[in-house]
């Protein structure tokens, strides 16, 4: 989709430097992806601790020790 917008040049340069992009299109697309990813991570973080596991702390620790050795901790 083509559209015309005014973009603050200093803000654009900062975004390009931060995102490592060269073009306006690349910067806008990377910015949109970053916003979406941030939102998804925020939703995931908000969901942490809301899933009932019905495990005692002792049972939870024993489950953690059952991980295969190739899984990073």
CHARMM-style PDB file with segment names, atoms N, HN, CA, C and O in Angstrom:
ATOM      1  N   UNK     1       0.834  -1.169   0.000  1.00  0.00      PROA
ATOM      2  CA  UNK     1       0.000   0.000   0.000  1.00  0.00      PROA
ATOM      3  C   UNK     1       0.886   1.241   0.000  1.00  0.00      PROA
ATOM      4  O   UNK     1       1.866   1.317   0.741  1.00  0.00      PROA
ATOM      5  N   UNK     2       0.542   2.177  -0.810  1.00  0.00      PROA
ATOM      6  HN  UNK     2      -0.254   2.115  -1.412  1.00  0.00      PROA
ATOM      7  CA  UNK     2       1.278   3.438  -0.832  1.00  0.00      PROA
ATOM      8  C   UNK     2       0.484   4.469  -0.049  1.00  0.00      PROA
ATOM      9  O   UNK     2      -0.743   4.532  -0.125  1.00  0.00      PROA
ATOM     10  N   UNK     3       1.232   5.286   0.717  1.00  0.00      PROA
ATOM     11  HN  UNK     3       2.229   5.235   0.779  1.00  0.00      PROA
ATOM     12  CA  UNK     3       0.609   6.366   1.475  1.00  0.00      PROA
ATOM     13  C   UNK     3       1.617   7.485   1.663  1.00  0.00      PROA
ATOM     14  O   UNK     3       2.824   7.265   1.567  1.00  0.00      PROA
ATOM     15  N   UNK     4       1.131   8.663   1.926  1.00  0.00      PROA
ATOM     16  HN  UNK     4       0.151   8.842   2.005  1.00  0.00      PROA
ATOM     17  CA  UNK     4       2.005   9.809   2.152  1.00  0.00      PROA
ATOM     18  C   UNK     4       1.821  10.271   3.590  1.00  0.00      PROA
ATOM     19  O   UNK     4       0.701  10.517   4.038  1.00  0.00      PROA
ATOM     20  N   UNK     5       2.944  10.386   4.312  1.00  0.00      PROA
ATOM     21  HN  UNK     5       3.854  10.186   3.948  1.00  0.00      PROA
ATOM     22  CA  UNK     5       2.893  10.873   5.690  1.00  0.00      PROA
ATOM     23  C   UNK     5       4.088  11.775   5.961  1.00  0.00      PROA
ATOM     24  O   UNK     5       5.114  11.682   5.286  1.00  0.00      PROA
ATOM     25  N   UNK     6       3.949  12.637   6.941  1.00  0.00      PROA
ATOM     26  HN  UNK     6       3.116  12.712   7.489  1.00  0.00      PROA
ATOM     27  CA  UNK     6       5.071  13.462   7.378  1.00  0.00      PROA
ATOM     28  C   UNK     6       5.745  12.747   8.531  1.00  0.00      PROA
ATOM     29  O   UNK     6       5.089  12.341   9.491  1.00  0.00      PROA
ATOM     30  N   UNK     7       7.064  12.594   8.436  1.00  0.00      PROA
ATOM     31  HN  UNK     7       7.597  12.924   7.656  1.00  0.00      PROA
ATOM     32  CA  UNK     7       7.826  11.919   9.479  1.00  0.00      PROA
ATOM     33  C   UNK     7       8.908  12.867   9.979  1.00  0.00      PROA
ATOM     34  O   UNK     7       9.642  13.456   9.186  1.00  0.00      PROA
ATOM     35  N   UNK     8       9.000  13.008  11.275  1.00  0.00      PROA
ATOM     36  HN  UNK     8       8.404  12.529  11.919  1.00  0.00      PROA
ATOM     37  CA  UNK     8      10.057  13.817  11.892  1.00  0.00      PROA
ATOM     38  C   UNK     8      11.401  13.193  11.510  1.00  0.00      PROA
ATOM     39  O   UNK     8      11.655  12.031  11.827  1.00  0.00      PROA
ATOM     40  N   UNK     9      12.254  13.951  10.836  1.00  0.00      PROA
ATOM     41  HN  UNK     9      12.048  14.895  10.578  1.00  0.00      PROA
ATOM     42  CA  UNK     9      13.526  13.427  10.322  1.00  0.00      PROA
ATOM     43  C   UNK     9      14.457  12.939  11.432  1.00  0.00      PROA
ATOM     44  O   UNK     9      15.126  11.917  11.277  1.00  0.00      PROA
ATOM     45  N   UNK    10      14.501  13.659  12.540  1.00  0.00      PROA
ATOM     46  HN  UNK    10      13.958  14.489  12.666  1.00  0.00      PROA
ATOM     47  CA  UNK    10      15.364  13.241  13.649  1.00  0.00      PROA
ATOM     48  C   UNK    10      14.858  11.927  14.244  1.00  0.00      PROA
ATOM     49  O   UNK    10      15.650  11.041  14.564  1.00  0.00      PROA
ATOM     50  N   UNK    11      13.555  11.806  14.388  1.00  0.00      PROA
ATOM     51  HN  UNK    11      12.912  12.526  14.127  1.00  0.00      PROA
ATOM     52  CA  UNK    11      12.968  10.573  14.904  1.00  0.00      PROA
ATOM     53  C   UNK    11      13.234   9.406  13.956  1.00  0.00      PROA
ATOM     54  O   UNK    11      13.534   8.293  14.387  1.00  0.00      PROA
ATOM     55  N   UNK    12      13.119   9.683  12.654  1.00  0.00      PROA
ATOM     56  HN  UNK    12      12.875  10.588  12.304  1.00  0.00      PROA
ATOM     57  CA  UNK    12      13.396   8.654  11.644  1.00  0.00      PROA
ATOM     58  C   UNK    12      14.847   8.186  11.733  1.00  0.00      PROA
ATOM     59  O   UNK    12      15.112   6.984  11.710  1.00  0.00      PROA
ATOM     60  N   UNK    13      15.787   9.129  11.834  1.00  0.00      PROA
ATOM     61  HN  UNK    13      15.571  10.105  11.852  1.00  0.00      PROA
ATOM     62  CA  UNK    13      17.206   8.756  11.928  1.00  0.00      PROA
ATOM     63  C   UNK    13      17.489   7.933  13.184  1.00  0.00      PROA
ATOM     64  O   UNK    13      18.247   6.963  13.147  1.00  0.00      PROA
ATOM     65  N   UNK    14      16.871   8.331  14.292  1.00  0.00      PROA
ATOM     66  HN  UNK    14      16.255   9.119  14.322  1.00  0.00      PROA
ATOM     67  CA  UNK    14      17.058   7.571  15.535  1.00  0.00      PROA
ATOM     68  C   UNK    14      16.508   6.153  15.392  1.00  0.00      PROA
ATOM     69  O   UNK    14      17.132   5.186  15.830  1.00  0.00      PROA
ATOM     70  N   UNK    15      15.343   6.044  14.780  1.00  0.00      PROA
ATOM     71  HN  UNK    15      14.836   6.830  14.425  1.00  0.00      PROA
ATOM     72  CA  UNK    15      14.733   4.730  14.576  1.00  0.00      PROA
ATOM     73  C   UNK    15      15.596   3.873  13.648  1.00  0.00      PROA
ATOM     74  O   UNK    15      15.787   2.683  13.901  1.00  0.00      PROA
ATOM     75  N   UNK    16      16.117   4.476  12.574  1.00  0.00      PROA
ATOM     76  HN  UNK    16      15.962   5.443  12.369  1.00  0.00      PROA
ATOM     77  CA  UNK    16      16.967   3.730  11.641  1.00  0.00      PROA
ATOM     78  C   UNK    16      18.227   3.238  12.350  1.00  0.00      PROA
ATOM     79  O   UNK    16      18.649   2.099  12.149  1.00  0.00      PROA
ATOM     80  N   UNK    17      18.817   4.083  13.166  1.00  0.00      PROA
ATOM     81  HN  UNK    17      18.474   5.008  13.328  1.00  0.00      PROA
ATOM     82  CA  UNK    17      20.026   3.687  13.893  1.00  0.00      PROA
ATOM     83  C   UNK    17      19.710   2.559  14.871  1.00  0.00      PROA
ATOM     84  O   UNK    17      20.455   1.584  14.966  1.00  0.00      PROA
ATOM     85  N   UNK    18      18.614   2.697  15.588  1.00  0.00      PROA
ATOM     86  HN  UNK    18      18.008   3.489  15.510  1.00  0.00      PROA
ATOM     87  CA  UNK    18      18.217   1.692  16.576  1.00  0.00      PROA
ATOM     88  C   UNK    18      17.872   0.359  15.924  1.00  0.00      PROA
ATOM     89  O   UNK    18      18.247  -0.703  16.422  1.00  0.00      PROA
ATOM     90  N   UNK    19      17.158   0.423  14.812  1.00  0.00      PROA
ATOM     91  HN  UNK    19      16.853   1.286  14.407  1.00  0.00      PROA
ATOM     92  CA  UNK    19      16.689  -0.793  14.148  1.00  0.00      PROA
ATOM     93  C   UNK    19      17.681  -1.358  13.139  1.00  0.00      PROA
ATOM     94  O   UNK    19      17.547  -2.504  12.709  1.00  0.00      PROA
ATOM     95  N   UNK    20      18.671  -0.561  12.761  1.00  0.00      PROA
ATOM     96  HN  UNK    20      18.779   0.370  13.110  1.00  0.00      PROA
ATOM     97  CA  UNK    20      19.644  -1.003  11.773  1.00  0.00      PROA
ATOM     98  C   UNK    20      19.072  -1.054  10.370  1.00  0.00      PROA
ATOM     99  O   UNK    20      19.437  -1.915   9.570  1.00  0.00      PROA
ATOM    100  N   UNK    21      18.169  -0.123  10.078  1.00  0.00      PROA
ATOM    101  HN  UNK    21      17.872   0.576  10.728  1.00  0.00      PROA
ATOM    102  CA  UNK    21      17.544  -0.092   8.753  1.00  0.00      PROA
ATOM    103  C   UNK    21      18.093   1.075   7.937  1.00  0.00      PROA
ATOM    104  O   UNK    21      18.605   2.047   8.493  1.00  0.00      PROA
ATOM    105  N   UNK    22      17.980   0.969   6.605  1.00  0.00      PROA
ATOM    106  HN  UNK    22      17.564   0.180   6.154  1.00  0.00      PROA
ATOM    107  CA  UNK    22      18.510   1.991   5.707  1.00  0.00      PROA
ATOM    108  C   UNK    22      17.420   2.831   5.053  1.00  0.00      PROA
ATOM    109  O   UNK    22      17.626   4.003   4.740  1.00  0.00      PROA
ATOM    110  N   UNK    23      16.259   2.216   4.852  1.00  0.00      PROA
ATOM    111  HN  UNK    23      16.091   1.264   5.106  1.00  0.00      PROA
ATOM    112  CA  UNK    23      15.211   2.897   4.098  1.00  0.00      PROA
ATOM    113  C   UNK    23      14.046   3.280   5.006  1.00  0.00      PROA
ATOM    114  O   UNK    23      13.881   2.741   6.100  1.00  0.00      PROA
ATOM    115  N   UNK    24      13.252   4.216   4.525  1.00  0.00      PROA
ATOM    116  HN  UNK    24      13.386   4.654   3.636  1.00  0.00      PROA
ATOM    117  CA  UNK    24      12.068   4.615   5.285  1.00  0.00      PROA
ATOM    118  C   UNK    24      11.103   3.428   5.387  1.00  0.00      PROA
ATOM    119  O   UNK    24      10.569   3.143   6.458  1.00  0.00      PROA
ATOM    120  N   UNK    25      10.890   2.745   4.267  1.00  0.00      PROA
ATOM    121  HN  UNK    25      11.324   2.976   3.397  1.00  0.00      PROA
ATOM    122  CA  UNK    25       9.978   1.596   4.258  1.00  0.00      PROA
ATOM    123  C   UNK    25      10.459   0.532   5.244  1.00  0.00      PROA
ATOM    124  O   UNK    25       9.672   0.006   6.031  1.00  0.00      PROA
ATOM    125  N   UNK    26      11.747   0.221   5.198  1.00  0.00      PROA
ATOM    126  HN  UNK    26      12.386   0.649   4.559  1.00  0.00      PROA
ATOM    127  CA  UNK    26      12.297  -0.778   6.108  1.00  0.00      PROA
ATOM    128  C   UNK    26      12.154  -0.365   7.561  1.00  0.00      PROA
ATOM    129  O   UNK    26      11.886  -1.198   8.426  1.00  0.00      PROA
ATOM    130  N   UNK    27      12.331   0.914   7.827  1.00  0.00      PROA
ATOM    131  HN  UNK    27      12.548   1.592   7.124  1.00  0.00      PROA
ATOM    132  CA  UNK    27      12.213   1.432   9.189  1.00  0.00      PROA
ATOM    133  C   UNK    27      10.771   1.359   9.674  1.00  0.00      PROA
ATOM    134  O   UNK    27      10.517   0.960  10.810  1.00  0.00      PROA
ATOM    135  N   UNK    28       9.835   1.738   8.827  1.00  0.00      PROA
ATOM    136  HN  UNK    28      10.041   2.062   7.904  1.00  0.00      PROA
ATOM    137  CA  UNK    28       8.422   1.685   9.209  1.00  0.00      PROA
ATOM    138  C   UNK    28       7.995   0.237   9.441  1.00  0.00      PROA
ATOM    139  O   UNK    28       7.315  -0.054  10.425  1.00  0.00      PROA
ATOM    140  N   UNK    29       8.383  -0.668   8.552  1.00  0.00      PROA
ATOM    141  HN  UNK    29       8.936  -0.432   7.753  1.00  0.00      PROA
ATOM    142  CA  UNK    29       8.012  -2.075   8.711  1.00  0.00      PROA
ATOM    143  C   UNK    29       8.644  -2.676   9.964  1.00  0.00      PROA
ATOM    144  O   UNK    29       7.977  -3.397  10.706  1.00  0.00      PROA
ATOM    145  N   UNK    30       9.918  -2.387  10.208  1.00  0.00      PROA
ATOM    146  HN  UNK    30      10.460  -1.801   9.606  1.00  0.00      PROA
ATOM    147  CA  UNK    30      10.593  -2.895  11.401  1.00  0.00      PROA
ATOM    148  C   UNK    30       9.960  -2.313  12.661  1.00  0.00      PROA
ATOM    149  O   UNK    30       9.835  -3.003  13.673  1.00  0.00      PROA
ATOM    150  N   UNK    31       9.567  -1.062  12.600  1.00  0.00      PROA
ATOM    151  HN  UNK    31       9.669  -0.501  11.778  1.00  0.00      PROA
ATOM    152  CA  UNK    31       8.911  -0.431  13.744  1.00  0.00      PROA
ATOM    153  C   UNK    31       7.573  -1.085  14.040  1.00  0.00      PROA
ATOM    154  O   UNK    31       7.247  -1.343  15.198  1.00  0.00      PROA
ATOM    155  N   UNK    32       6.794  -1.354  12.996  1.00  0.00      PROA
ATOM    156  HN  UNK    32       7.058  -1.144  12.054  1.00  0.00      PROA
ATOM    157  CA  UNK    32       5.506  -2.017  13.183  1.00  0.00      PROA
ATOM    158  C   UNK    32       5.693  -3.420  13.772  1.00  0.00      PROA
ATOM    159  O   UNK    32       4.957  -3.818  14.675  1.00  0.00      PROA
ATOM    160  N   UNK    33       6.663  -4.157  13.267  1.00  0.00      PROA
ATOM    161  HN  UNK    33       7.260  -3.834  12.534  1.00  0.00      PROA
ATOM    162  CA  UNK    33       6.947  -5.498  13.795  1.00  0.00      PROA
ATOM    163  C   UNK    33       7.369  -5.428  15.259  1.00  0.00      PROA
ATOM    164  O   UNK    33       6.978  -6.273  16.064  1.00  0.00      PROA
ATOM    165  N   UNK    34       8.162  -4.424  15.597  1.00  0.00      PROA
ATOM    166  HN  UNK    34       8.479  -3.737  14.943  1.00  0.00      PROA
ATOM    167  CA  UNK    34       8.629  -4.269  16.971  1.00  0.00      PROA
ATOM    168  C   UNK    34       7.468  -3.959  17.912  1.00  0.00      PROA
ATOM    169  O   UNK    34       7.402  -4.492  19.020  1.00  0.00      PROA
ATOM    170  N   UNK    35       6.557  -3.101  17.471  1.00  0.00      PROA
ATOM    171  HN  UNK    35       6.610  -2.669  16.571  1.00  0.00      PROA
ATOM    172  CA  UNK    35       5.388  -2.766  18.288  1.00  0.00      PROA
ATOM    173  C   UNK    35       4.521  -4.004  18.510  1.00  0.00      PROA
ATOM    174  O   UNK    35       4.054  -4.242  19.624  1.00  0.00      PROA
ATOM    175  N   UNK    36       4.309  -4.778  17.472  1.00  0.00      PROA
ATOM    176  HN  UNK    36       4.688  -4.584  16.567  1.00  0.00      PROA
ATOM    177  CA  UNK    36       3.497  -6.001  17.584  1.00  0.00      PROA
ATOM    178  C   UNK    36       4.172  -6.995  18.513  1.00  0.00      PROA
ATOM    179  O   UNK    36       3.516  -7.578  19.376  1.00  0.00      PROA
ATOM    180  N   UNK    37       5.470  -7.195  18.349  1.00  0.00      PROA
ATOM    181  HN  UNK    37       6.003  -6.720  17.648  1.00  0.00      PROA
ATOM    182  CA  UNK    37       6.213  -8.123  19.194  1.00  0.00      PROA
ATOM    183  C   UNK    37       6.160  -7.672  20.659  1.00  0.00      PROA
ATOM    184  O   UNK    37       5.963  -8.491  21.557  1.00  0.00      PROA
ATOM    185  N   UNK    38       6.332  -6.390  20.889  1.00  0.00      PROA
ATOM    186  HN  UNK    38       6.491  -5.725  20.159  1.00  0.00      PROA
ATOM    187  CA  UNK    38       6.277  -5.852  22.254  1.00  0.00      PROA
ATOM    188  C   UNK    38       4.912  -6.131  22.879  1.00  0.00      PROA
ATOM    189  O   UNK    38       4.824  -6.527  24.041  1.00  0.00      PROA
ATOM    190  N   UNK    39       3.860  -5.926  22.111  1.00  0.00      PROA
ATOM    191  HN  UNK    39       3.932  -5.605  21.167  1.00  0.00      PROA
ATOM    192  CA  UNK    39       2.507  -6.164  22.598  1.00  0.00      PROA
ATOM    193  C   UNK    39       2.301  -7.643  22.940  1.00  0.00      PROA
ATOM    194  O   UNK    39       1.708  -7.969  23.968  1.00  0.00      PROA
ATOM    195  N   UNK    40       2.792  -8.531  22.075  1.00  0.00      PROA
ATOM    196  HN  UNK    40       3.273  -8.266  21.240  1.00  0.00      PROA
ATOM    197  CA  UNK    40       2.653  -9.964  22.323  1.00  0.00      PROA
ATOM    198  C   UNK    40       3.434 -10.386  23.562  1.00  0.00      PROA
ATOM    199  O   UNK    40       2.951 -11.194  24.356  1.00  0.00      PROA
ATOM    200  N   UNK    41       4.633  -9.848  23.732  1.00  0.00      PROA
ATOM    201  HN  UNK    41       5.026  -9.191  23.087  1.00  0.00      PROA
ATOM    202  CA  UNK    41       5.434 -10.168  24.916  1.00  0.00      PROA
ATOM    203  C   UNK    41       4.771  -9.637  26.179  1.00  0.00      PROA
ATOM    204  O   UNK    41       4.811 -10.290  27.222  1.00  0.00      PROA
ATOM    205  N   UNK    42       4.170  -8.476  26.096  1.00  0.00      PROA
ATOM    206  HN  UNK    42       4.137  -7.945  25.249  1.00  0.00      PROA
ATOM    207  CA  UNK    42       3.466  -7.909  27.242  1.00  0.00      PROA
ATOM    208  C   UNK    42       2.278  -8.780  27.636  1.00  0.00      PROA
ATOM    209  O   UNK    42       2.039  -9.008  28.822  1.00  0.00      PROA
ATOM    210  N   UNK    43       1.532  -9.266  26.644  1.00  0.00      PROA
ATOM    211  HN  UNK    43       1.726  -9.080  25.680  1.00  0.00      PROA
ATOM    212  CA  UNK    43       0.402 -10.157  26.925  1.00  0.00      PROA
ATOM    213  C   UNK    43       0.889 -11.451  27.565  1.00  0.00      PROA
ATOM    214  O   UNK    43       0.267 -11.954  28.500  1.00  0.00      PROA
ATOM    215  N   UNK    44       1.995 -11.989  27.068  1.00  0.00      PROA
ATOM    216  HN  UNK    44       2.501 -11.580  26.309  1.00  0.00      PROA
ATOM    217  CA  UNK    44       2.560 -13.212  27.624  1.00  0.00      PROA
ATOM    218  C   UNK    44       3.024 -12.987  29.065  1.00  0.00      PROA
ATOM    219  O   UNK    44       2.783 -13.820  29.938  1.00  0.00      PROA
ATOM    220  N   UNK    45       3.683 -11.867  29.301  1.00  0.00      PROA
ATOM    221  HN  UNK    45       3.879 -11.190  28.592  1.00  0.00      PROA
ATOM    222  CA  UNK    45       4.157 -11.550  30.652  1.00  0.00      PROA
ATOM    223  C   UNK    45       2.983 -11.388  31.606  1.00  0.00      PROA
ATOM    224  O   UNK    45       3.061 -11.808  32.761  1.00  0.00      PROA
ATOM    225  N   UNK    46       1.895 -10.782  31.138  1.00  0.00      PROA
ATOM    226  HN  UNK    46       1.831 -10.441  30.200  1.00  0.00      PROA
ATOM    227  CA  UNK    46       0.711 -10.620  31.977  1.00  0.00      PROA
ATOM    228  C   UNK    46       0.044 -11.954  32.281  1.00  0.00      PROA
ATOM    229  O   UNK    46      -0.614 -12.100  33.311  1.00  0.00      PROA
ATOM    230  N   UNK    47       0.211 -12.937  31.380  1.00  0.00      PROA
ATOM    231  HN  UNK    47       0.746 -12.818  30.543  1.00  0.00      PROA
ATOM    232  CA  UNK    47      -0.393 -14.254  31.586  1.00  0.00      PROA
ATOM    233  C   UNK    47       0.414 -15.118  32.548  1.00  0.00      PROA
ATOM    234  O   UNK    47      -0.110 -16.082  33.106  1.00  0.00      PROA
ATOM    235  N   UNK    48       1.686 -14.780  32.745  1.00  0.00      PROA
ATOM    236  HN  UNK    48       2.112 -13.997  32.292  1.00  0.00      PROA
ATOM    237  CA  UNK    48       2.506 -15.585  33.642  1.00  0.00      PROA
ATOM    238  C   UNK    48       1.919 -15.574  35.042  1.00  0.00      PROA
ATOM    239  O   UNK    48       1.516 -14.535  35.565  1.00  0.00      PROA
ATOM    240  N   UNK    49       1.882 -16.735  35.621  1.00  0.00      PROA
ATOM    241  HN  UNK    49       2.209 -17.579  35.196  1.00  0.00      PROA
ATOM    242  CA  UNK    49       1.361 -16.847  36.970  1.00  0.00      PROA
ATOM    243  C   UNK    49      -0.145 -16.958  37.036  1.00  0.00      PROA
ATOM    244  O   UNK    49      -0.705 -17.045  38.129  1.00  0.00      PROA
ATOM    245  N   UNK    50      -0.816 -16.958  35.900  1.00  0.00      PROA
ATOM    246  HN  UNK    50      -0.361 -16.887  35.012  1.00  0.00      PROA
ATOM    247  CA  UNK    50      -2.274 -17.051  35.909  1.00  0.00      PROA
ATOM    248  C   UNK    50      -2.773 -18.441  35.540  1.00  0.00      PROA
ATOM    249  O   UNK    50      -3.980 -18.682  35.530  1.00  0.00      PROA
ATOM    250  N   UNK    51      -1.855 -19.359  35.237  1.00  0.00      PROA
ATOM    251  HN  UNK    51      -0.874 -19.163  35.246  1.00  0.00      PROA
ATOM    252  CA  UNK    51      -2.242 -20.723  34.877  1.00  0.00      PROA
ATOM    253  C   UNK    51      -2.133 -21.591  36.124  1.00  0.00      PROA
ATOM    254  O   UNK    51      -1.030 -21.779  36.638  1.00  0.00      PROA
ATOM    255  N   UNK    52      -3.247 -22.126  36.627  1.00  0.00      PROA
ATOM    256  HN  UNK    52      -4.142 -21.973  36.209  1.00  0.00      PROA
ATOM    257  CA  UNK    52      -3.183 -22.956  37.824  1.00  0.00      PROA
ATOM    258  C   UNK    52      -2.503 -24.292  37.528  1.00  0.00      PROA
ATOM    259  O   UNK    52      -2.906 -25.007  36.611  1.00  0.00      PROA
ATOM    260  N   UNK    53      -1.482 -24.623  38.299  1.00  0.00      PROA
ATOM    261  HN  UNK    53      -1.155 -24.042  39.044  1.00  0.00      PROA
ATOM    262  CA  UNK    53      -0.744 -25.857  38.073  1.00  0.00      PROA
ATOM    263  C   UNK    53      -1.074 -26.938  39.095  1.00  0.00      PROA
ATOM    264  O   UNK    53      -0.788 -28.113  38.865  1.00  0.00      PROA
ATOM    265  N   UNK    54      -1.667 -26.557  40.211  1.00  0.00      PROA
ATOM    266  HN  UNK    54      -1.899 -25.603  40.397  1.00  0.00      PROA
ATOM    267  CA  UNK    54      -1.967 -27.505  41.283  1.00  0.00      PROA
ATOM    268  C   UNK    54      -0.735 -28.275  41.716  1.00  0.00      PROA
ATOM    269  O   UNK    54      -0.822 -29.471  41.996  1.00  0.00      PROA
ATOM    270  N   UNK    55       0.411 -27.611  41.775  1.00  0.00      PROA
ATOM    271  HN  UNK    55       0.481 -26.640  41.548  1.00  0.00      PROA
ATOM    272  CA  UNK    55       1.649 -28.230  42.231  1.00  0.00      PROA
ATOM    273  C   UNK    55       2.138 -27.516  43.486  1.00  0.00      PROA
ATOM    274  O   UNK    55       2.038 -26.295  43.602  1.00  0.00      PROA
ATOM    275  N   UNK    56       2.660 -28.289  44.409  1.00  0.00      PROA
ATOM    276  HN  UNK    56       2.741 -29.281  44.315  1.00  0.00      PROA
ATOM    277  CA  UNK    56       3.293 -27.684  45.575  1.00  0.00      PROA
ATOM    278  C   UNK    56       4.685 -27.218  45.151  1.00  0.00      PROA
ATOM    279  O   UNK    56       5.187 -27.659  44.117  1.00  0.00      PROA
ATOM    280  N   UNK    57       5.317 -26.339  45.926  1.00  0.00      PROA
ATOM    281  HN  UNK    57       4.910 -25.980  46.766  1.00  0.00      PROA
ATOM    282  CA  UNK    57       6.689 -25.929  45.589  1.00  0.00      PROA
ATOM    283  C   UNK    57       7.647 -27.113  45.480  1.00  0.00      PROA
ATOM    284  O   UNK    57       8.542 -27.095  44.634  1.00  0.00      PROA
ATOM    285  N   UNK    58       7.486 -28.118  46.296  1.00  0.00      PROA
ATOM    286  HN  UNK    58       6.759 -28.132  46.983  1.00  0.00      PROA
ATOM    287  CA  UNK    58       8.353 -29.309  46.252  1.00  0.00      PROA
ATOM    288  C   UNK    58       8.128 -30.066  44.939  1.00  0.00      PROA
ATOM    289  O   UNK    58       9.086 -30.486  44.291  1.00  0.00      PROA
ATOM    290  N   UNK    59       6.869 -30.239  44.552  1.00  0.00      PROA
ATOM    291  HN  UNK    59       6.090 -29.899  45.079  1.00  0.00      PROA
ATOM    292  CA  UNK    59       6.561 -30.930  43.298  1.00  0.00      PROA
ATOM    293  C   UNK    59       7.090 -30.142  42.095  1.00  0.00      PROA
ATOM    294  O   UNK    59       7.604 -30.722  41.138  1.00  0.00      PROA
ATOM    295  N   UNK    60       6.960 -28.843  42.158  1.00  0.00      PROA
ATOM    296  HN  UNK    60       6.543 -28.373  42.936  1.00  0.00      PROA
ATOM    297  CA  UNK    60       7.457 -28.003  41.070  1.00  0.00      PROA
ATOM    298  C   UNK    60       8.965 -28.140  40.921  1.00  0.00      PROA
ATOM    299  O   UNK    60       9.470 -28.268  39.806  1.00  0.00      PROA
ATOM    300  N   UNK    61       9.695 -28.113  42.050  1.00  0.00      PROA
ATOM    301  HN  UNK    61       9.284 -28.009  42.956  1.00  0.00      PROA
ATOM    302  CA  UNK    61      11.158 -28.290  41.996  1.00  0.00      PROA
ATOM    303  C   UNK    61      11.522 -29.659  41.428  1.00  0.00      PROA
ATOM    304  O   UNK    61      12.475 -29.770  40.656  1.00  0.00      PROA
ATOM    305  N   UNK    62      10.789 -30.688  41.792  1.00  0.00      PROA
ATOM    306  HN  UNK    62      10.015 -30.598  42.419  1.00  0.00      PROA
ATOM    307  CA  UNK    62      11.116 -32.022  41.273  1.00  0.00      PROA
ATOM    308  C   UNK    62      10.857 -32.097  39.771  1.00  0.00      PROA
ATOM    309  O   UNK    62      11.582 -32.792  39.059  1.00  0.00      PROA
ATOM    310  N   UNK    63       9.833 -31.392  39.273  1.00  0.00      PROA
ATOM    311  HN  UNK    63       9.244 -30.828  39.851  1.00  0.00      PROA
ATOM    312  CA  UNK    63       9.570 -31.350  37.834  1.00  0.00      PROA
ATOM    313  C   UNK    63      10.701 -30.649  37.091  1.00  0.00      PROA
ATOM    314  O   UNK    63      11.069 -31.064  35.992  1.00  0.00      PROA
ATOM    315  N   UNK    64      11.249 -29.602  37.673  1.00  0.00      PROA
ATOM    316  HN  UNK    64      10.950 -29.265  38.566  1.00  0.00      PROA
ATOM    317  CA  UNK    64      12.348 -28.877  37.040  1.00  0.00      PROA
ATOM    318  C   UNK    64      13.581 -29.752  36.919  1.00  0.00      PROA
ATOM    319  O   UNK    64      14.336 -29.618  35.955  1.00  0.00      PROA
ATOM    320  N   UNK    65      13.801 -30.637  37.868  1.00  0.00      PROA
ATOM    321  HN  UNK    65      13.188 -30.745  38.650  1.00  0.00      PROA
ATOM    322  CA  UNK    65      14.972 -31.519  37.829  1.00  0.00      PROA
ATOM    323  C   UNK    65      14.821 -32.628  36.802  1.00  0.00      PROA
ATOM    324  O   UNK    65      15.806 -33.290  36.472  1.00  0.00      PROA
ATOM    325  N   UNK    66      13.622 -32.851  36.289  1.00  0.00      PROA
ATOM    326  HN  UNK    66      12.822 -32.313  36.556  1.00  0.00      PROA
ATOM    327  CA  UNK    66      13.379 -33.913  35.318  1.00  0.00      PROA
ATOM    328  C   UNK    66      13.674 -33.482  33.882  1.00  0.00      PROA
ATOM    329  O   UNK    66      13.531 -34.281  32.956  1.00  0.00      PROA
ATOM    330  N   UNK    67      14.085 -32.223  33.688  1.00  0.00      PROA
ATOM    331  HN  UNK    67      14.201 -31.574  34.440  1.00  0.00      PROA
ATOM    332  CA  UNK    67      14.379 -31.755  32.333  1.00  0.00      PROA
ATOM    333  C   UNK    67      15.534 -32.552  31.736  1.00  0.00      PROA
ATOM    334  O   UNK    67      16.468 -32.921  32.447  1.00  0.00      PROA
ATOM    335  N   UNK    68      15.474 -32.817  30.446  1.00  0.00      PROA
ATOM    336  HN  UNK    68      14.715 -32.517  29.868  1.00  0.00      PROA
ATOM    337  CA  UNK    68      16.617 -33.456  29.775  1.00  0.00      PROA
ATOM    338  C   UNK    68      17.836 -32.545  29.853  1.00  0.00      PROA
ATOM    339  O   UNK    68      17.701 -31.326  29.960  1.00  0.00      PROA
ATOM    340  N   UNK    69      19.004 -33.126  29.800  1.00  0.00      PROA
ATOM    341  HN  UNK    69      19.114 -34.116  29.712  1.00  0.00      PROA
ATOM    342  CA  UNK    69      20.229 -32.360  29.954  1.00  0.00      PROA
ATOM    343  C   UNK    69      20.482 -31.380  28.800  1.00  0.00      PROA
ATOM    344  O   UNK    69      21.242 -30.427  28.973  1.00  0.00      PROA
ATOM    345  N   UNK    70      19.870 -31.589  27.634  1.00  0.00      PROA
ATOM    346  HN  UNK    70      19.253 -32.364  27.494  1.00  0.00      PROA
ATOM    347  CA  UNK    70      20.112 -30.702  26.491  1.00  0.00      PROA
ATOM    348  C   UNK    70      19.254 -29.432  26.544  1.00  0.00      PROA
ATOM    349  O   UNK    70      19.431 -28.547  25.706  1.00  0.00      PROA
ATOM    350  N   UNK    71      18.336 -29.321  27.501  1.00  0.00      PROA
ATOM    351  HN  UNK    71      18.192 -30.040  28.181  1.00  0.00      PROA
ATOM    352  CA  UNK    71      17.509 -28.121  27.631  1.00  0.00      PROA
ATOM    353  C   UNK    71      18.244 -27.120  28.509  1.00  0.00      PROA
ATOM    354  O   UNK    71      18.677 -27.447  29.614  1.00  0.00      PROA
ATOM    355  N   UNK    72      18.383 -25.886  28.003  1.00  0.00      PROA
ATOM    356  HN  UNK    72      18.032 -25.620  27.105  1.00  0.00      PROA
ATOM    357  CA  UNK    72      19.087 -24.871  28.774  1.00  0.00      PROA
ATOM    358  C   UNK    72      18.218 -24.379  29.915  1.00  0.00      PROA
ATOM    359  O   UNK    72      16.991 -24.382  29.820  1.00  0.00      PROA
ATOM    360  N   UNK    73      18.857 -23.958  30.986  1.00  0.00      PROA
ATOM    361  HN  UNK    73      19.854 -23.955  31.063  1.00  0.00      PROA
ATOM    362  CA  UNK    73      18.112 -23.454  32.146  1.00  0.00      PROA
ATOM    363  C   UNK    73      18.248 -21.988  32.252  1.00  0.00      PROA
ATOM    364  OT1 UNK    73      17.691 -21.381  33.167  1.00  0.00      PROA
TER     365      UNK     73
END
